[in-house]
Amino acid sequence: MIENNETIDEFLARYTDDVEEAVRKAAAQEIVPRWRRLAAHEVDQKAGPHDLVTDADRKAELYLTEVLARLLPGSVVVGEEAVHANPASYGAIRGEAPVWIVDPVDGTRQFVRGEEGFCTLVALAHLGVVHASWTYAPADDRLATAVRGRGAFLDGERLYAGPPEPGRELRVATSHPDYTTDEQKRDLLALRTPGVAPRPCGSAGLEYLAVARGESDATAFSWEAAWDHAAGLLLVEEAGGTHLTRTGEPFRITGGNELPFTAARDAATARRVVALLAGEA
């Protein structure tokens, strides 16, 4: 599965820089040249007007799929656009092979509008455990990385989320109304309470980075797609934060979670958000 019976940790010790290079090259070759230059024929809808895909998404994912699978023999790639074309391929996340989880352009709506709030997300997982992640924001050339047990970093500087300031409103990024059902909207309304300041999220990957940096206090998301969450959840964990579903269990990238769920700067904040979502506070 891994060359010469190499473990995931041994692979990461040797090839983390190569993954970073692949992420940067995918952005430089396929994403940035199309940013603010998209032609109408390069943008399509998937499930509806709020679910967009561009040539940048497709071509960056193809590039990453080829390079990442070659770097780690025996691994598989689960990318957002490939799963859209073949939903059954998502099941590889629950398989025995190491899996690369890829969102080539997270925040496609922002990308299409020419805004800066988009990123490329890559995570390496095995048997449901995320071992490493890369979050790259091409617009300002920021790269956040995390390796399980080794910390989280932004452009080489260690990230530490830390607890929120006592007495200040909790800043919580929530699922955007355009992407939520009526029932999910009702669940998230529980956060509209004194002491909490919810707002619709942008790119999920960048929202997780904001939590890991201590710029935001928590998220409250109501969907499970692993490409949106895997990289950011590890980043938050390695920065000292945590994540919980509405039942108080950690979020599982393999699915079956009780939603909504939260990722937060510290355990106390996560418990408070979950209690509100569960109607217990």
Buried (B, 14 or more C-beta within 10 A) or exposed (E): EBEEEBEBEEBBEEBBEBBBEBBBBBBEEBBBEBBEEBEEEBBEEBEEEEBBBBBBBBBBBBBBBEBBBEBBEEBBBBBBBBBBEEEEBBEBBBBEEBBBBBBBBBBBBBBBEEBBBBBBBBBBBBEBEBBBBBBBBBBEEBBBBBBBEBBBBBEEEEBBBEBBEEEEEBBBBBBBEEBBEEEBEEBBEBBEEEEBEBEEBBBBBBBBBBBBBBEBBBBBBBBBBBBBBBBBBBBBBBBBBBBBBBEEEBBBBBBEBBBBBBBBBBEEBBBBBBBBBBEEB
